[in-house]
Amino acid sequence: MTTVAHTVHTSPPSRLHAIVLCSQMPLFLGALIADIAYYRSYQIQWSNFASWLIAGALVFAGLALLFALVGLFRRRNPRPLTYFLLLLVTWVLGFINALEHAKDAWAVMPIGLALSLIVTLLAAAATWVGLAQPRTGEAR
């Protein structure tokens, strides 16, 4: 019987890519927490905090999206299309969330909270897929 050795050649994301990718998650999460605080207290400053956190998260998500676009052509990641599409959907919905938060503070709820929750979950999924590495090994 013949045994075929199969190894997967991947390299982890570069340090800058990993930093940019991981930086979006706490900012989107902070925006979600600020939206929850605004929903419970109706203190307008929480809506302002969420707006700024979303803007910062969009900067980092956009940079991660550029890295993912380059990764599509370099084929370093075994799941480049899934990762790119997750980041793209995260960025687009995050941008829509930023536009929603640009409204008057009283008009932000409840759609702003729902969008923040969805975008935070998408950012977590994109971070998970972007940092996940397949196991290398041999077939036995």
C-alpha positions, 0 to 999 in steps of 0.5 A, spaced: 500 500 500 502 506 498 502 512 503 501 519 500 504 525 504 500 531 504 502 537 507 498 544 507 503 550 506 500 556 509 503 561 513 500 565 519 498 572 517 503 578 518 504 581 524 501 588 521 495 584 518 494 580 525 494 587 529 489 590 524 485 585 524 484 584 531 484 591 533 477 592 529 474 587 534 474 591 541 472 597 537 466 594 534 464 590 541 465 597 545 460 600 540 455 595 542 456 596 549 455 603 548 449 602 544 446 597 550 448 603 555 444 608 551 438 603 550 438 603 558 440 610 560 438 614 554 444 618 555 446 621 549 453 621 550 453 613 549 451 614 542 456 619 541 461 614 544 458 608 539 459 613 533 466 614 534 468 607 536 464 605 529 469 610 525 475 607 528 473 600 527 471 601 520 478 604 519 481 598 522 476 593 518 478 597 511 485 596 512 484 588 514 480 588 508 486 591 504 490 585 506 485 580 505 484 583 498 492 582 497 491 575 500 486 573 495 492 574 489 497 571 493 493 565 496 497 565 503 490 563 506 487 557 505 480 560 505 481 567 502 475 568 499 471 566 505 475 571 509 475 576 504 467 576 504 466 576 511 470 582 512 467 585 506 460 584 509 463 586 516 465 593 513 459 594 509 454 593 515 459 597 519 458 603 514 451 602 514 451 602 522 456 609 522 450 612 517 445 610 522 449 613 528 450 619 524 442 621 525 440 624 531 441 620 537 433 619 539 433 616 532 439 611 533 435 606 537 433 600 536 436 599 529 443 602 531 443 596 537 441 591 532 446 593 527 452 593 532 450 586 534 450 583 527 457 587 525 460 585 532 458 578 531 461 578 523 467 582 526 468 576 531 467 571 525 472 574 520 477 575 526 476 567 527 477 565 520 483 570 519 487 568 524 485 560 524 491 556 521 489 549 518 493 543 521 499 541 517 501 533 517 501 527 514 496 522 511 497 515 514 
